[in-house]
Amino acid sequence: MTGIKICGVRDVATMQVCADLHVDWVGFVFYQASPRYVQPEQARVLNDSTLSYRDGGPERVGLFVKADDETIERTLQSVPLDILQIYDTEERATTIKNRFGLPTWLARGVASSSDLPASAEVNGYVIEAPHKKGDDRPGGLGRTFDWTLTKEWSAPAFWMLAGGLNPFNVREALNASGAPAVDVSSGVEDSPGHKSHDLIKKFVEKVRLGG
């Protein structure tokens, strides 16, 4: 079954919807420039509102952008995360993985097949559109890329497709890319940072039922 990640969760009601739908991962954004930013203390409240992964809930993914060790450590002291999603170099992501002993995913912008990783030191990749000059943040911009680039890719690790996905294009994206999992954020929002429960439900339905 295709894995589903709902990223940028900021309120308890959305956490509950994600848990009720049995999505695989929920993402907390610890990057202040994002409209989906949550403080570690807020994330702890969200985490405590639903079952942990160990007890049958979704895995908690913490998203960090060029964060230092102290920032990550302070966050982990407030909220238990299952996975770290890193926007930085592969070397830095590997250092973080080794330092904190948690599964670590690296976000990778892809403009051509040469941008796809051939080997891996991290546990997984979030494959999305590349960063452009003038962007105020590295992801969550609702931008797609050529999904067919990943179709014949021999991925060296687990990966998921991100960037510009929504309930109305996710089937096309899956068919074109061959992705084993998908990551959605702005595509299930009524406005930046405000999740639509109806769109989340439609997204999950499209992924799982192909309807």
C-alpha positions in Angstrom: 0.0 0.0 0.0 1.3 3.5 -0.9 2.5 5.4 2.2 0.9 8.7 3.1 2.5 11.6 4.9 0.5 14.7 5.9 3.1 17.5 6.6 2.7 20.8 8.4 0.1 19.6 11.0 -0.5 22.4 13.5 -3.7 21.6 15.5 -5.1 18.8 17.5 -8.2 18.3 15.3 -6.0 17.7 12.3 -3.9 15.2 14.2 -7.0 13.3 15.1 -8.2 13.2 11.5 -4.8 11.9 10.4 -4.9 9.2 13.2 -8.5 8.2 12.3 -7.5 7.9 8.6 -4.5 5.8 9.6 -2.0 7.9 7.6 1.6 6.6 7.9 3.3 9.8 9.0 2.5 13.3 10.3 5.0 16.1 9.9 5.8 18.9 12.3 7.6 21.8 10.7 10.3 23.4 13.0 11.3 26.2 10.6 10.1 29.6 11.5 9.9 31.0 7.9 7.2 28.5 7.1 3.5 29.2 7.7 3.3 25.7 9.1 5.9 26.3 11.8 5.2 24.9 15.3 7.2 25.5 18.4 8.5 22.3 20.1 6.0 22.8 23.0 3.1 23.0 20.5 4.3 19.9 18.8 4.4 18.1 22.2 0.7 18.9 22.7 -0.1 17.6 19.2 2.0 14.5 19.8 0.2 13.8 23.1 -3.2 14.2 21.5 -3.2 10.9 19.6 -1.7 7.4 19.9 2.0 7.1 19.5 3.4 5.1 16.6 4.3 2.3 19.1 0.6 2.1 20.1 -0.8 2.3 16.5 -0.7 6.0 15.6 1.2 7.7 12.8 4.9 8.1 13.0 6.0 11.7 13.9 8.4 13.4 11.5 10.2 16.5 12.5 11.2 18.8 9.6 14.4 20.9 10.1 16.1 23.4 7.7 19.8 23.8 8.2 19.4 23.3 11.9 22.3 23.0 14.3 22.6 20.1 16.8 21.5 22.3 19.7 18.2 23.1 17.9 17.4 19.5 17.1 18.4 18.3 20.6 16.2 21.0 22.3 13.3 20.0 20.1 13.7 16.3 20.9 13.7 17.1 24.6 10.2 18.6 24.2 8.6 16.2 21.7 9.6 12.6 20.9 10.1 12.3 17.1 10.3 9.0 15.2 12.0 10.4 12.1 14.1 13.5 11.2 13.5 15.2 7.8 16.4 17.4 6.9 16.9 20.2 4.4 20.7 20.5 4.2 23.6 18.6 2.5 23.8 14.9 2.5 26.9 15.1 4.7 25.1 17.1 7.3 22.0 14.8 7.2 24.3 11.8 7.8 26.0 13.6 10.7 22.5 14.3 12.2 21.5 10.6 11.7 24.6 9.4 13.5 24.4 12.0 16.2 20.8 11.4 17.2 20.3 7.8 16.3 17.0 8.4 14.5 16.0 7.4 11.0 16.8 10.5 8.9 15.3 11.5 5.5 17.0 14.1 3.3 14.9 16.4 1.1 16.2 16.4 -2.4 15.2 18.9 -5.2 15.2 17.3 -8.6 15.4 19.1 -11.9 16.9 16.2 -14.0 17.7 12.5 -13.5 21.2 13.5 -12.6 19.9 15.0 -9.4 18.6 11.6 -8.1 20.8 9.9 -5.5 22.7 6.9 -6.7 23.9 5.9 -3.2 22.7 6.6 0.3 24.1 7.3 3.7 20.6 8.4 5.0 17.5 6.3 5.6 15.3 7.9 3.0 14.7 10.8 0.6 11.9 13.2 0.0 12.0 13.9 -3.7 10.5 17.3 -4.8 10.9 20.3 -7.1 14.2 22.1 -6.8 14.7 25.3 -4.9 14.5 28.5 -7.0 16.1 31.9 -6.5 13.7 34.0 -4.4 12.1 31.2 -2.5 11.7 32.0 1.1 11.7 28.4 2.2 12.9 25.1 0.7 9.5 23.2 0.5 5.8 23.6 1.0 5.6 25.8 -2.1 3.1 23.7 -4.1 5.5 23.3 -7.0 5.7 20.1 -9.1 8.4 18.7 -11.3 8.6 16.1 -14.0 7.4 13.0 -12.2 8.6 10.6 -14.9 12.2 11.2 -13.8 11.8 8.7 -11.0 10.0 6.0 -12.9 13.1 4.0 -13.9 15.2 5.2 -11.0 16.9 2.5 -8.9 16.5 4.2 -5.6 19.3 3.4 -3.1 16.9 3.9 -0.1 13.3 4.4 0.7 11.8 7.6 -0.9 8.6 9.5 -1.1 7.3 12.0 -3.7 6.5 15.5 -2.6 5.8 19.0 -4.1 2.6 20.2 -5.5 0.5 17.1 -4.8 -3.2 17.4 -4.1 -6.3 15.2 -4.3 -6.8 16.0 -7.9 -3.3 15.1 -9.3 -2.0 12.5 -6.9 -3.1 9.5 -9.0 -1.4 10.9 -12.0 1.7 11.6 -10.0 1.8 8.0 -8.6 1.3 6.5 -12.1 4.0 8.7 -13.6 6.6 8.4 -10.8 6.2 4.9 -9.4 6.5 6.4 -5.9 6.1 4.1 -2.9 4.9 7.0 -0.8 3.6 10.5 -1.1 4.0 13.7 1.1 1.4 16.5 1.0 1.2 19.8 2.7 -0.1 22.9 0.9 -2.3 20.6 -1.4 -4.6 19.8 1.5 -5.0 23.4 2.8 -7.7 26.0 2.6 -5.0 28.7 3.1 -1.3 28.6 4.0 -0.9 26.7 7.2 -4.6 25.8 7.6 -5.4 22.2 6.8 -8.7 21.2 5.3 -10.0 18.0 6.8 -12.1 17.4 3.7 -9.1 17.7 1.4 -7.1 15.4 3.6 -9.8 12.8 3.4 -10.1 13.2 -0.3 -6.3 12.9 -0.7 -6.2 9.7 1.3 -9.1 8.3 -0.6 -7.5 9.0 -4.0 -4.2 7.4 -2.9 -5.7 4.3 -1.4 -8.7 3.7 -3.7 -7.5 5.3 -6.9 -10.9 6.9 -7.2 
